[in-house]
């Protein structure tokens, strides 16, 4: 007889399991516990076989008929539906989950980029907590949209950054056949305004006073204070400054290797008197650490970019500012002040580690070491004037040599 939902619902458990046929090898099995399961009995190569189609009511009567029809078609094509189901289950079990994808992406690509750690942190903070054990191939466009919308509620710019790294991550998954198609293809980023914050003379003065190691009113870790000074003195990115190592210092130059640069090109940064003084002060806290700006939590590691950002976010009002700023704004401030001092765009851009554009990038291979030093030699006296202290005399400064 043909089964109906009502018939199935009325089936009661007995002392032993039993099965009711729905025709053509499809049965509903009732266990003593009351569990009801769909079973397909068939013959393959002259042998009796059996495959489970799923438990009722999770697999409804209509869905059981669909699975039963598919199994019958496989039999007609000479395929054992039970073996096929087992193979698909094993393949499904072996399919990479989101955590597996992130691990592979980190090992083969992300770890080799200067901003890799920060991009991985973005994924771990929001996406991993939602999708950790979810199959990468099961993550769809709607999942991505809802995640990014949720992040955008608290951090509009952060949502765009997360979207960018997820776009690349799922493209990577497609290239390696972890998934067939990226769920983020064609997904537009929300518009964002470029930051324009440049510190005024008064704000620079207030900041420098707050960064004085003798200033106990502003409770910022001393090494973090020194790192913020170094950003303003050299114009390098906060992440590059935080991970500055002793091995990168060569006399009066700081050689940032390609793997730590956003443009993957080495940047040779001149160290003028005030910058050398900051390094000298940092050395008193570094002990045997390989990094100039040593972390207070992990003595063998440098301070993190997030720690520097948090320090500014927590204390900008206390410093006396009426408008918030970020460590990266110090880099923009230096670039703007160099222009005011008459430093050419080419020299300023090369100092900040930017690539030249167009044909200049191809044909102009000049290092600009002398010109970059001249630019910072103009900036330090101007900074000294702003903060109200006498500038150091370059000729009296001995290039930093670290002795451990």
C-alpha positions in Angstrom: 0.0 0.0 0.0 1.1 3.6 -0.6 2.1 5.3 2.6 0.8 8.7 3.7 2.1 11.1 6.4 -0.8 10.2 8.6 -0.1 6.5 8.2 3.5 7.0 9.1 2.6 9.1 12.1 0.3 6.4 13.4 3.0 3.7 13.3 3.8 2.6 16.9 7.0 1.0 18.1 7.0 -2.7 19.0 9.4 -4.9 20.9 11.3 -5.6 17.7 11.9 -3.4 14.8 9.7 -3.7 11.7 9.4 -2.3 8.2 6.4 -1.1 6.1 6.7 -1.1 2.3 5.8 1.8 0.1 6.6 -0.1 -3.1 9.6 -0.6 -5.4 11.9 -1.3 -2.5 11.2 1.7 -0.4 10.4 1.0 3.3 9.8 2.9 6.5 11.6 1.2 9.4 10.2 1.6 12.9 12.6 0.9 15.8 11.6 -0.1 19.4 12.8 3.4 20.5 10.2 4.9 18.1 12.8 6.1 15.6 11.5 5.9 12.0 14.0 5.6 9.1 13.6 5.4 5.3 15.3 2.4 3.8 15.8 1.3 0.2 16.2 -2.4 -0.5 17.5 -3.4 -3.9 19.6 -6.0 -5.9 22.9 -5.2 -7.4 25.1 -7.8 -9.2 22.8 -10.5 -7.9 23.3 -9.5 -4.3 20.7 -8.0 -1.9 21.7 -4.5 -0.8 20.3 -1.9 1.5 20.8 1.9 1.9 19.5 4.4 4.4 17.8 7.4 2.9 17.4 9.4 6.2 15.3 9.6 9.3 11.6 10.7 9.4 10.3 13.4 9.8 13.6 15.1 9.0 13.4 13.4 5.6 9.7 13.8 4.7 7.7 11.4 2.7 8.1 13.6 -0.4 11.8 13.9 0.1 12.1 10.1 0.6 10.4 9.6 -2.7 12.9 11.9 -4.4 15.9 10.1 -3.0 14.3 6.8 -3.9 13.7 7.9 -7.5 17.4 9.0 -7.8 18.6 5.7 -6.4 16.4 3.8 -8.9 17.8 5.9 -11.8 21.4 5.1 -10.6 20.5 1.4 -10.7 19.2 1.7 -14.3 22.5 3.3 -15.3 24.5 0.4 -13.6 25.5 2.4 -10.6 25.3 1.0 -7.1 23.4 3.8 -5.2 24.6 2.6 -1.8 28.2 2.8 -2.8 27.7 6.1 -4.4 26.1 7.5 -1.3 29.0 6.3 0.8 31.5 7.9 -1.5 29.7 11.2 -1.5 29.5 11.1 2.3 33.3 10.4 2.6 34.0 13.2 0.1 31.7 15.5 2.1 33.4 14.7 5.3 36.9 15.3 3.8 35.8 18.7 2.2 37.7 21.6 3.8 35.8 23.6 6.4 36.4 27.4 6.7 39.2 26.9 9.3 41.0 24.5 6.9 40.6 27.1 4.1 42.0 29.9 6.3 45.0 27.7 7.4 45.8 26.9 3.8 45.4 30.5 2.7 47.7 31.7 5.5 50.4 29.1 4.7 50.5 29.5 1.0 49.7 33.2 0.5 48.8 35.5 3.4 51.8 34.8 5.5 54.0 36.0 2.7 52.5 39.5 2.5 53.4 42.5 4.7 49.9 43.0 6.0 49.2 39.3 6.3 48.9 39.1 10.1 46.5 42.0 10.2 44.3 40.6 7.4 44.3 37.2 9.1 43.2 38.9 12.4 40.3 40.5 10.6 39.1 37.1 9.4 39.6 35.5 12.8 37.8 38.2 14.7 34.5 38.0 12.8 34.3 35.3 10.1 36.0 32.5 11.9 33.8 32.8 14.9 30.7 32.3 12.6 32.0 29.8 10.1 34.9 27.9 11.8 33.5 24.4 11.2 31.2 25.2 8.3 32.2 23.6 5.0 33.8 26.3 2.8 31.6 25.2 -0.1 28.5 25.7 2.0 29.2 29.4 2.6 26.9 31.4 0.3 26.4 35.0 -0.8 23.7 35.6 1.9 26.1 34.3 4.6 28.7 36.8 3.5 26.3 39.7 3.1 24.9 39.2 6.7 28.4 38.9 8.2 29.7 42.0 6.5 26.5 44.0 7.3 26.9 43.0 11.0 30.6 44.3 11.0 29.6 47.5 9.2 27.2 48.4 12.1 30.2 49.0 14.4 33.1 49.5 11.9 32.2 50.7 8.4 35.8 50.8 7.2 36.6 47.6 8.9 33.8 45.9 7.1 35.3 46.9 3.7 38.7 45.6 4.8 37.2 42.3 5.9 35.3 42.1 2.6 38.5 42.7 0.6 40.4 39.9 2.3 37.4 37.5 2.0 37.2 38.2 -1.7 40.8 37.2 -2.1 40.4 34.2 0.2 37.4 32.8 -1.7 39.1 33.5 -5.0 42.1 31.5 -3.6 39.7 28.7 -2.7 38.3 28.7 -6.2 41.8 28.5 -7.7 42.6 25.5 -5.6 39.2 23.8 -6.3 38.2 23.9 -2.7 35.0 25.6 -4.0 33.6 25.9 -7.5 32.6 29.6 -7.4 33.3 32.4 -4.9 30.2 33.6 -3.1 31.6 37.2 -3.1 31.9 37.6 -6.9 30.6 40.9 -8.0 29.9 42.0 -4.4 30.3 45.8 -4.3 32.1 47.5 -1.4 30.3 50.3 0.5 31.8 53.7 -0.3 34.1 55.2 2.3 35.6 58.6 2.8 39.4 58.9 2.7 40.8 60.2 5.9 42.1 63.8 5.7 43.2 64.3 9.3 46.5 66.3 9.6 47.6 67.5 13.1 48.0 71.2 13.7 51.1 72.7 15.3 49.3 72.9 18.6 48.1 69.3 18.4 51.7 68.1 17.6 52.9 70.0 20.6 50.3 68.5 22.9 51.1 65.0 21.6 54.8 65.4 22.0 54.3 66.5 25.6 52.0 63.5 26.2 54.7 61.2 24.8 57.3 62.5 27.1 58.5 59.5 29.2 58.5 61.7 32.3 54.8 62.6 31.7 53.0 60.4 34.2 49.6 61.9 33.6 49.1 60.1 30.3 49.2 56.4 31.1 50.7 55.0 27.9 53.3 52.2 27.9 56.7 53.9 27.5 57.7 51.8 24.5 54.4 52.7 22.8 55.1 56.4 23.3 58.5 56.0 21.6 56.9 54.1 18.7 54.4 56.9 18.2 57.3 59.4 18.1 59.1 57.3 15.5 56.0 57.3 13.2 55.9 61.1 13.4 59.7 61.4 12.9 60.0 59.1 9.9 56.6 58.9 8.4 56.6 55.1 8.2 53.5 53.0 8.6 52.6 52.0 12.2 53.0 48.3 11.5 56.4 48.9 10.0 57.5 50.9 13.0 56.1 48.5 15.6 58.1 45.6 14.0 61.3 47.5 13.6 64.2 45.1 14.4 67.8 45.8 15.5 69.0 43.8 12.5 67.3 46.4 10.2 69.3 49.3 11.7 72.5 50.1 9.8 74.2 53.1 11.3 72.2 56.1 10.4 69.8 54.1 8.2 66.8 51.9 8.8 66.5 49.3 6.1 62.9 48.0 6.0 63.0 44.7 4.0 60.6 44.0 1.1 58.6 41.4 2.9 57.6 44.0 5.5 56.7 46.7 2.9 53.2 47.1 1.4 54.7 47.5 -2.0 57.2 44.6 -1.5 60.2 46.9 -2.1 62.9 47.7 0.4 62.7 51.1 1.9 65.9 52.7 3.2 64.9 55.3 5.8 67.5 57.9 7.1 67.7 58.2 10.8 68.3 61.7 11.9 69.2 62.9 15.4 65.8 62.8 17.1 65.0 59.4 15.6 68.3 58.0 16.8 67.5 59.4 20.3 64.2 57.5 20.2 66.0 54.3 19.3 68.5 54.9 22.1 65.7 55.3 24.6 63.9 52.2 23.3 67.1 50.2 23.8 66.8 50.6 27.6 63.5 48.6 27.5 64.5 46.1 24.8 66.9 43.9 26.8 67.8 40.9 24.6 64.7 41.3 22.4 65.3 41.2 18.6 62.9 44.1 18.2 63.4 47.8 19.0 59.9 48.3 20.5 59.5 45.4 22.8 56.0 44.2 23.9 55.2 44.3 27.6 53.1 41.1 27.3 55.3 39.0 25.1 58.9 40.0 25.9 60.3 38.2 22.8 57.9 40.0 20.5 57.4 43.6 19.4 54.5 45.8 20.4 51.5 45.3 18.1 50.0 47.8 15.7 46.7 47.3 17.6 48.3 48.2 20.9 49.5 51.5 19.4 46.1 52.2 17.9 44.3 51.4 21.2 46.6 53.7 23.1 45.7 56.7 20.9 42.0 55.8 20.9 41.9 55.7 24.7 43.9 58.9 25.4 43.3 61.4 22.6 40.8 63.4 24.6 42.9 63.2 27.7 45.8 64.6 25.7 43.7 67.7 25.0 42.4 67.0 21.5 38.9 68.0 20.4 39.0 65.6 17.4 40.2 62.0 17.4 43.2 60.9 15.4 44.9 57.6 14.5 48.6 56.6 14.4 48.3 56.6 10.6 47.4 60.3 10.7 50.9 61.0 12.0 52.2 59.6 8.7 49.9 61.9 6.8 50.9 64.8 9.0 54.6 64.3 8.1 53.8 64.0 4.4 51.9 67.3 4.5 54.6 69.1 6.5 57.3 67.9 4.0 55.3 69.6 1.2 55.1 72.8 3.3 58.9 72.6 3.6 59.3 72.5 -0.2 60.3 68.8 -0.4 59.4 67.5 -3.8 56.6 64.9 -4.2 59.0 62.3 -5.6 61.3 62.5 -2.6 58.5 62.6 -0.1 56.7 59.6 -1.7 59.9 57.6 -1.9 60.6 58.4 1.8 57.1 57.1 2.7 57.7 53.9 0.8 55.4 54.6 -2.1 56.1 53.4 -5.6 56.6 55.9 -8.3 53.9 55.8 -10.9 53.9 55.2 -14.7 57.1 55.2 -16.7 59.0 56.7 -13.7 58.6 53.4 -11.9 60.2 51.6 -14.8 63.0 53.9 -15.7 63.9 55.9 -12.5 65.8 53.6 -10.3 67.5 56.3 -8.2 67.5 55.4 -4.4 67.1 59.0 -3.2 69.0 58.2 0.0 70.6 61.7 0.1 67.4 63.5 -0.8 65.4 61.6 1.8 67.9 62.5 4.5 67.8 66.1 3.5 64.0 66.0 3.8 64.0 64.6 7.3 66.9 67.0 8.2 64.4 69.8 7.3 61.6 68.2 9.3 63.3 67.6 12.6 64.3 71.3 13.2 60.7 72.3 12.2 59.3 69.7 14.7 61.7 71.0 17.4 60.4 74.5 16.7 56.8 73.3 17.0 57.3 71.5 20.3 59.5 74.3 21.7 62.8 72.5 22.2 66.3 73.2 20.8 67.1 70.8 17.9 69.9 68.4 18.1 73.0 69.1 16.0 73.5 66.3 13.5 77.3 66.6 13.5 77.4 65.8 17.3 75.2 62.6 17.0 77.0 59.3 16.9 75.3 56.7 14.7 73.5 54.2 16.9 75.4 51.0 17.7 73.7 48.4 19.8 75.7 46.3 22.2 74.1 43.3 23.8 
